């Protein structure tokens, strides 16, 4: 929605202390010379629907949901959207003439980060477990135009993403890509996924052989990753249950929580403004805030 007043981004959560989103967004907006106002508001879960109605009435342009409100926001802001329904969580939204347009940034932000660095080309992807992060990445991959091979252990039912959605947001960047090129193998457990990937390597002998692994607990995958690292170049994306004080003794690149958080903020910034943020400047702002 276009407004003659200054665009307002509202960062909202039920415990807002120590969250650097406003600080990082103000840095990104200043870098690009954009005249936006960023505010942070603390509410309880039960007030979320009322808060969204108030932001609509006051013509706020965008909203960022802090982690503890993201699942509730998916139920309130656009419950009929099949992507939000599948992921079960939304991290940001912008107001348009038809209402709030919401998304979960982890999946598309990860694809932007890795795609920019060439990590997805000719790669296998292993999603381990059923979580918001694995669902968010799969939903983004489902709509990506590039070819991708994927193994998912403990996968949920993914059939809802193939439904025809009458309320589809055709103007969302993810929705403009052709839903082609995704080769999915749903397997029961980690051992089955590891065996499948080893057999794929022996069969195809790719060069280079790359494997991207996303899981909530990479320590649990340690023996499988150790075996796979003999054949694949590994890139590991940790989840919230992975102990940062217990580093994985596995050859490969590990994307930290800070890497993923900064990438997600950069994606949100692009969705809200249509302008690409400076990742290095965002990372500097993040580190400055953490040092306060």
N, C-alpha and C positions, 0 to 999 in steps of 0.2 A: 504494500500500500504506500503510495507516495503522499507525503505530507509537506505543507509549507514550513513546518517547524523542524527543528533539529532532530535527526533520527536518534532514537533512544534504544540502546541494548540493555536489557535487564538481566542480570545474573541472579539466579534465584535458588535457594536451598533452605533446609531446616537447620543447618549448622554451617555458617559461612566463614567462620574464622579459619585462617590459614590456607585459604583457597586462592591461587594466584590469577584466576581467569580475568578479573577486571584489570589488574595491573598489566597483564600481557596484552589484553585487547587495546588498552589505552596506548601502549607502546606501538602496537601495529598500526593503529589509526593515525598516530602522530607521524610515524615513518612515512605514511602515504598521504599526509596532508589532508585527512578527512575530518570533517566537522561533525562528529558523532558525540553523543553523551553516553557514558557507561555508568550504570548504577548497580549496586548489589542490595538485594532484599532478602530478609530471613522470614520464612513462614513455616507453619506446620503443614503436614500432608493434607489435612482436611480442608485447608484454605486454598489449595492449588487451583481448583476450577474457578473459584471466585477471583483469584489473582489474575488468571488468564483473561477473564472477562473484563476486569478492570484495565489491564494493559491494552486490550482491544479498544475499549472506550476512549482511552487516553492516547490512542494511535501510536503506541510503541511499535517499533519496527521489528525487533528481534528479541529472542529470549534464549539464555543459556541455562540449562538445568544442571545443578550440581549433582554429584553421583547418587546421593541418597534419595533424590526426587525423580530420577530418570525412569524407573519402572512405573511409578504412579503416573507420570506425565504421559506415558504411552497409552494408559487406560483412559486418560481424560482428553488429551488434545486431539487425537484423530483415531478413535478405536476401530474404525472401519477400514483403515489403510492396511493392506495385506503385509507390507514390509514391516511396519511398526508392530503389527500383531504377531508376526513370526519372530522378530527379534525380541519383543517384549520390553523394549526400553527405547527412549529417545534422549538425545543429548542437547539438541538445539532445535529452534524453529524460527520461522520468519512469517510475518503476516502479509498475506496477499488478499486480493479482492474476494476470493472464495473462502477465506479463512486461514487458519494456521497451517503451514506446510512444515512438517517435522521430519527429522532424520536421526540416525545414530551414527556418530562420526567415526567410530573405531574402524569399521570395515573399509569405507572409501578412503579414509586418511591413510590406512596401512597400504592400500593398493597404490595410492599416489606416491607415498614414500618409497616403496619398493620398486614400483614401476619406473619411477624417475631414475633409480639407481640400477635398473636392468636386472633386478633379482628375479622377476617373474618369467623372463624369457626361457622357454624350454625347461621350466621347473615342475617338480611335483610339489603339492601342498598337502600337509597332513594336519587336519583338525582333530584334536584330541579332546573329547568330552562335549557335553551339551551345556553351553554357557552363553551369556549375552555376547561375549566377544567372538566365539566361534560362529554363532548365528549371524552376527553383524557382518563378519567377513564373508560368510557364505552368501548372504543376501546380496552383497556387493559383487561377488564373483558371478553370481547367477545372472546379473545384468551387464557383465563386462563383455565387450566385443572381442577381446583377445582370447586365444585358445588357452585352456588351462586344464591340468590333470590333478584330480583331488581325491584323497582318501580321508574318510571321516569315521573315526571309531566312536562308539556310543552316540551315534547320530540320532537326532529327533526325526519326526515325520516332516519331510520337506515338500510334500505334495501341495500344500497351500500356496506355495510360490508359483505354481503353474496354473492357478485359478485365474479366470478372467475377472478383472477388477473394474467395476463400473465407475468407481471413484478414484481411478488412477490419476496421479499427478503427472501429467505428461510433460510439464515444464521443468521437472526436476532433472538435473544433469544425469543422474544414474538411470533414469527412465528413458533417456534418449538413445542408449546403447542397445544394440541387438542382443537378444538373449540366446546367444549361440556360443559354441566352442567349449562348453564346460563338460568334462568327462568325469563323472562322480562315481566313486566306489564306496558304498556304505558297509562298514564292517563292524563286527560285534565288540571287539576289544582291542587293546593295544598290541597284543602279540599277533593277532591276525593282521593288523595294519602293518606292523613291522615286517612280517613274513611276506606280505603282498609287495611291499616296496623293494625288498631284497630280490624277489622274483622278477619284478619289473626291471630292475637294474641288470640282472643276468640276461634277461630276454632282449632288452633294447640296447644295452651298452651305450648310453648317451654320453656325449662329450661336449661340454662339461656336464656332469650330473649334479643338479642342484635340488635341494629339498628345503622347503620352508615349513617350519613346525610351529603351530599355535596351540597352546594348552594352558589350562589353569594351574597345573602342577607339573612342571618339567622335571622335578626331582623324581617323580614317579616313573617318568619315561627314560630315566638315565640308562638302564641296561640296553634298551632298544636303540637309543640315540648313539650310544657308544658303538654298537654293531653297525649301524647305518653310516656313521661317520667314516668308516673304512672305504665307503663307496661313493658317498654323496658329499658335496659342499653344503654344509648346514647353515641356515639362518634361523635363529630361535627367537620367538616372541613369547615372553613370559606373561603369566597372568597373576591375578591378585593373590593366589594361594602359594605362589612360589617364594621361598624364603630368600631374600636378597643377600643374607649373610651366609648362605650356603651355596657358593658359586658352583656351577656345573663344570666338572673336569672333562669337557667335551670339546674337541677341535671344532671351531666354527664361530660365527658372529652371533652375538646376543644383543638384540635391541632392548634397551632398558625401558623402564616405565617412563622415564623422562623423555626419551626419544618418541615414544608413542603418544604421550600427553601433548607434547609440543606439536606433533603432526596433526593431532585431532583439533587443537586450537586453530592451527593454520587452515584446516579444512573448513571449520565453522566460519572463520573470517571470510574465506572465499565465498561460501554460500550466502552469507549476509550481505556482502559488499560487491561481489563480482570481481574482486581484485585479489591478486596473489600476495600473501604476506611474505615478509623476509624471514625465512626459517632461522637464520643465524641470530637475527635481532630478537625474535621470539624466545630462542633458547637463552640468550643473555638476560632477557627480562625474567624468565623463569628462575634462573640461577641467582639473580639479584634478589628476587623475592624470597627464595629459600634461605638466603644468607641473612635476612633481616632478623 
